[in-house]
Amino acid sequence: MSSDVRFTDFKSDKQPTWCPGCGDFGTMNGMMKALAETGNDPDNTFVVAGIGCSGKIGTYMHSYALHGVHGRALPVGTGVKLANPDLEVMVAGGDGDGYSIGAGHFVHAVRRNVDMSYVVMDNRIYGLTKGQASPTSRQDFETSTTPEGPQMPPVNPLALALASGATFIAQSFSSDAQRHAQIVQEAIEHDGFGFVNVYSPCVTFNDVDTYDYFRDSLVDLAETDHDSTDREAAKEKILEGDKEYMGVIYQDDESVPWEEREGIDQDMSDIPDGAPEDAMDLVREFY
């Protein structure tokens, strides 16, 4: 941990290839600001991403990083954190990566409660593959592959997290730079799995869930009397279908991370004598 780290220290020399105006720019900036504000530094940070527009975020951030396969970012992040509990592990993904092919991993990462953060860029569409409906798309959202809409209710990621036993559930908006960074910071500081669903508008393929829509619709829980430690109050907010909320929706102040409960506190990433020869033979067989 360092008090001398700046937000710009987390910027890599690679320029993002996202569409101009993409919400992922603001999402990433908030992640970097939150990491700096919590005293982390690039040498102690590991970013894991999956597939989708968000997938190359580790390339654009200066830290240790791994660009994994579709829907598998969370098990990789879990493995990294358990191998070296001293690392600050942040997993990034999109609504397709996290709530479709990765939904099973999401549920079990939530219930396991390893001390890491998960930031999901939810633009309610598949942007990288040119505008198909995603798990969080509206039931009547028309696309080239769903001309009459998906005809299914959208996945509610906050409800899925709460039902799975989440100890920290929050939602933010990539365009509200200060609040977004504050919310991600709270997720990092939480003892356990810090989940943040970020409304990150796709300006190219989604003309419904736009910046203007979220600016007009979002209610900031910080400006209400919501008690984030009250699970029933959190459930009421999450299941309230006619409002969109921003802020920390639920937090268990008594959360104990899985690795702390299991006594995992040593760096297991360094193997002084190298891998066992039998293991290397296995690798060579399938390489």
Secondary structure, 3 states (H helix, E strand, C coil): CCCCCCHHHHECCCCCCCCCCCHHHHHHHHHHHHHHHCCCCHHHEEEEECCCHHHHHHHHECCEEEECCCCCHHHHHHHHHHHCCCCEEEEEEEHHHHHHHCHHHHHHHHHHCCCCEEEEEECCCECCCCCECCCCCCCCCCCCCCCCCCCCCCCCHHHHHHHCCCCEEEEEECCCHHHHHHHHHHHHHCCCCEEEEEECCCCCCCCCCCHHHHHHHEEEHHHCCCCCCCHHHHHHHHHCCCCEEEEEEEECCCCCCHHHHCCCCCCCCCCCCCCCHHHHHHHHHHC
